[in-house]
């Protein structure tokens, strides 16, 4: 019954911006570390960013300074603001929730950066 629902993906030109959202239900959201992962065609899945319940953040080197992860515990939602997008950011982006031995994934949302 746990559900992570992602939205905000789409097609954008290089240099553009998108904001991804992930709304969680049926979890005690404030306990969970929330993260965004991505997987490009033919490549392994990689961590993009995560944020703990206390607000500590971690970013992949490739997105530092361009992407910002944030959370709104009152709305059970985590966001990924993506600026200065590059073609190599093209991937399916997945929302992830982790607390102790609990581990949940969203369905993924496509981000395509192309001119």
N, C-alpha and C positions, 0 to 999 in steps of 0.2 A: 504493500500500500504506500510505501515511500515513493515520492515522485519528485523528480527534478526536471523542470520544464524550461527549456532554453528558448530565447528569442533574440532577434536583432541582427541576425546574419543577413548577408546579401552580397551584391556585386558593387564594388567601389573602385574608383580610379586610383592609381598610385598617388600617394600624398593625401588621400582622403581619410575620413574617420568613420568609425562605427562604434556603437555601444551595444555590447551583448548583455543580456539579463538572464538570470537563472532563478526561478522561483521554486522554493522547496516547500513540500508539505509532508506532514506526518513524521517530522523529526523535531527534536528540541534544538532549534536552529543555532542558538547562541553557544551550544557546546561544541559545534562542529568547525573544524578547519575546512574552508571552502577553497576549491581550486579550479583553474581552467587549464585544460590540456588540449593539445591539437595534434592532428595527424594529417599529413599531406600525402597525396597519392604516391605509393611506392616507398614510403618512409615510415620509420618507427614513431610511435606516439611520444610526445615530449611534454613536459610540464612548462606551461607558459607563466603562470603566476599562482600564488596561493595566499590566503589570509587566514590567520587564526581567529578564534573567538575574541581574543584580546586585541586584535587589530594589527598584529605584526604581519608584515608582507615579505614576499620573496618573489623574485622575477628571474626569468631566463635572461642571460646576458644579451641575447639578440633583441629583446624587447624593452630593456631598461631605458627609461627616458621617453619612451613612446607610449607605453601601455600603463594603465593604472587600474588596479583591482580595488574594489571597495565593497562594503556590505552594509545593509540596513536590516538590523535584527528585528525591528518592529514590523517589517514587511517580509521577513524570511527570504530575502533576496540578496544575491551577490551580483556584482556588475564587473564588466571588463570594458573600460574605455580604451579604444584603440585609435591612436593618432599616427599621422605620418606613415600610413600603411604602404607596404612594399609588396611586389608580386610574390616574394618568398613567404609572406604571411598567409598565402592561400592555403586553406586547410579546412577540415571539419573540426570545429571547436566543441569540446565536451566539458560540461560542468561536473564537478566531483565534490562529494562530501565525505569527510572522514572524522570519526570519533571512536577512540579505543579500537575495538575490533569491527566496528561498523564501517561500511564502505559502499557508497552508492554513486551511480553514474547517471547523467542525463542522456538524452537520445542523440545529441549532437546537432549543431547548426553550421551550415556551410558559409564560409567567408571566402570570397573570390576577389582578388585584387588584380585588375587587368585594365589596360587601356584599349 
